[in-house]
Amino acid sequence: MTLPGLRERKKQRTRDALTRVALELFTTQGYERTTVDEIVDAVEVSQRTFFRYFSSKEEVAFTVQHMVEDRFVQALGRRPADEAPLDAMRNAVLSAWDTIGEAIVEVVPVELYLRTYRMIESTPALLAVHLRRSTEMEETIARIIAAREGLDVDADPRPRIAVAAFSGVMRVTGQMWGRGTDQSLGAIRELTEAYLDHLGPALAPRWDRER
């Protein structure tokens, strides 16, 4: 008789293997050119097994990104109630990067995570999904911030505005990390912190300039 814990670990190993193989194929030969048959053949499982874990190729493509987003939302939910909204988001994302590394490398190598990020941005069908997911994520975060502040998110625009500004910084951070030479998780955490440090000054009425 298989113990429940052992059965669950076996399921997780199968899911992780499907994820790794799918992302490797997507990033080497292209998302559109990769078929579910190729993925399952490489892992030596059936299509039925694939669809037990994933509803589509699209879901596999965003598996690791979804994990990162979930870690951030959980970290935001744990921030002290007296933190200002932007401080709470900043501390949550830095906290998430402090702990997400181990979770990512259990599923895929960091360099494959980076290649996947680039692949998503360069594949029109996935980029459209990425933008839609980003919009949905911003709405989720805005509602969390509004609840923290005791506000009606539909009556007070500040939560959505604050989240939009924060999300813009995160998008720029991801793009610059992807173009850089240091592609470690430590590098993206450091870059995230540095770019968030510039959010306040960038929103100042005037910028200090050397004359």
Secondary structure, DSSP 8 states (H G I E B T S, - for coil): ---HHHHHHHHHHHHHHHHHHHHHHHHHH-TTT--HHHHHHHHT--HHHHHHH-SSHHHHHTHHHHHHHHHHHHHHHTS-TTS-HHHHHHHHHHHHHHHHHHHHHHHS-HHHHHHHHHHHHH-HHHHHHHHHHHHHHHHHHHHHHHHHHT--TTT--HHHHHHHHHHHHHHHHHHHHHHSS--SHHHHHHHHHHHHHTHHHHTSSS-----
